[in-house]
Amino acid sequence: MGRKNQDSSYTYIPFGGEVLEERTFGGFTIPSQINAGWWFGTDKYFDFFRANIERAEFF
């Protein structure tokens, strides 16, 4: 569920992200650069979450 509209009702807001890069660690290929945010797929989209995986260990 998203934030309130001007009339105080709630509405769904598209959320999504992009995998920008993949890397292989210990034989496993995983997303290594990721961006995510609200209004995904629209002109309002902005990414507020960014991650860069520099190291991964699997047990």
trRosetta pair geometry for C-beta under 8 A, 3 or more apart (Angstrom, degrees):
i j d omega theta_ij theta_ji phi_ij phi_ji
1 10 5.3 10 -177 163 113 135
1 12 6.5 -80 -121 -93 43 63
2 10 6.5 158 66 -172 64 84
2 11 5.5 -28 56 84 118 62
2 12 5.7 118 -7 -153 108 19
2 13 3.2 101 -99 -5 144 105
2 38 7.3 107 -128 -144 110 123
3 10 7.3 -147 130 -132 16 77
3 11 8.0 -16 68 48 48 78
3 13 6.8 22 16 -27 77 142
4 8 5.4 -19 -168 -141 127 39
4 9 6.8 133 -151 68 74 24
4 10 5.9 -57 -97 -86 56 62
5 8 7.0 -53 68 16 69 14
5 9 5.1 -6 35 61 113 78
5 10 7.3 -177 -6 -99 84 14
5 11 5.6 60 -48 -9 110 118
13 38 5.3 3 136 -162 127 106
13 39 6.2 -48 179 -66 100 63
14 38 7.3 117 82 -173 55 55
14 39 5.8 67 65 -136 92 24
14 40 4.8 -120 135 51 102 75
14 41 5.6 -72 145 42 155 107
14 42 6.4 131 49 -11 134 112
15 36 7.3 36 175 177 86 99
15 37 7.3 -135 -144 120 70 26
15 38 5.6 -36 -98 -107 80 54
15 40 5.8 67 -179 -2 15 117
16 36 6.7 -132 128 -141 28 80
16 37 7.8 -19 65 59 49 50
16 40 3.0 174 40 140 99 172
16 41 6.4 47 36 -21 142 97
17 34 5.9 34 156 180 134 92
17 35 5.7 -178 -156 95 91 47
17 36 3.1 -42 -83 -93 123 81
17 37 7.0 111 -91 7 77 55
17 40 6.9 -80 -44 -104 35 138
17 47 7.3 85 -124 -122 82 106
17 49 7.2 -51 -102 76 131 109
18 34 7.2 170 84 -151 48 54
18 35 5.2 2 51 56 92 94
18 36 7.7 -176 18 -76 55 54
18 47 8.0 -72 26 -87 100 133
19 22 6.8 33 161 -62 120 86
19 31 4.3 -100 -133 -122 115 120
19 33 7.3 111 -169 77 54 61
19 34 5.8 -24 -106 -101 59 80
20 33 4.2 -61 69 103 102 110
20 34 6.9 -172 13 -84 86 26
20 35 6.5 50 -27 -1 121 100
21 31 7.4 105 80 -163 50 61
21 32 5.0 -59 105 69 96 94
21 33 3.8 49 33 23 105 113
22 29 5.4 39 164 176 120 99
22 30 6.7 176 -150 89 84 24
22 31 5.8 -60 -99 -103 74 38
22 32 5.8 119 -144 5 22 94
23 29 7.1 -168 101 -142 23 66
23 30 6.9 -23 63 60 67 70
23 32 3.9 46 7 -47 105 151
23 53 6.9 -155 42 88 121 102
24 27 6.9 3 180 -123 105 9
24 28 6.7 162 -152 79 67 31
24 29 4.6 -35 -91 -87 81 75
24 30 7.9 126 -106 13 35 66
25 28 6.0 -27 68 63 70 85
25 30 6.7 -33 25 22 105 112
25 53 8.0 -96 -25 139 141 118
25 55 7.0 122 -123 -163 141 40
25 56 4.0 127 80 59 163 100
25 57 7.5 -91 154 -69 126 31
25 58 7.4 137 112 -15 100 102
26 56 7.0 -116 16 99 110 88
26 57 6.9 91 -30 -135 146 41
26 58 5.1 -163 92 27 150 108
28 56 7.3 -91 76 108 115 134
28 58 6.0 90 3 -37 142 151
30 53 6.7 -40 103 82 114 163
30 56 6.3 48 40 -17 144 173
31 34 5.3 60 146 -64 129 107
31 53 7.2 107 107 9 60 131
32 52 6.7 26 156 -160 73 57
32 53 4.4 -110 -137 57 64 97
32 54 7.8 100 -165 -70 106 32
33 51 7.2 178 -145 91 36 58
33 52 5.3 4 -105 -108 77 73
33 53 7.5 -128 -56 21 43 75
34 49 7.6 -21 117 122 95 97
34 50 7.2 167 89 -152 56 41
34 51 4.7 1 54 54 98 100
35 47 4.0 -26 178 -138 107 155
35 49 6.8 146 -159 87 44 63
35 50 5.2 -6 -104 -103 77 77
35 51 8.0 -171 -72 22 38 65
36 40 7.7 -36 -156 -77 62 126
36 47 6.2 102 59 -141 20 90
36 48 7.5 -51 93 54 66 65
36 49 4.4 -13 58 64 93 115
37 40 6.5 144 77 -68 66 83
37 45 6.0 116 90 -169 117 76
37 46 5.2 -123 167 93 158 45
37 47 4.1 -140 -26 -109 126 37
37 48 4.9 115 -110 7 98 76
37 49 6.5 -180 -66 22 67 79
38 44 7.7 -45 115 121 87 105
38 45 7.4 -168 96 -126 45 56
38 46 7.4 2 57 51 77 73
38 48 7.4 18 5 4 86 120
39 42 4.7 -83 175 56 90 116
39 43 8.0 -56 157 69 125 38
39 44 3.8 -83 -179 93 160 100
39 45 4.6 -149 101 -79 89 53
39 46 7.2 37 54 11 116 65
40 45 5.4 77 -106 -114 31 120
41 45 6.7 121 22 -60 27 134
42 45 5.6 143 61 -35 64 88
47 50 6.1 79 139 -64 124 89
53 56 6.0 16 172 -50 123 107
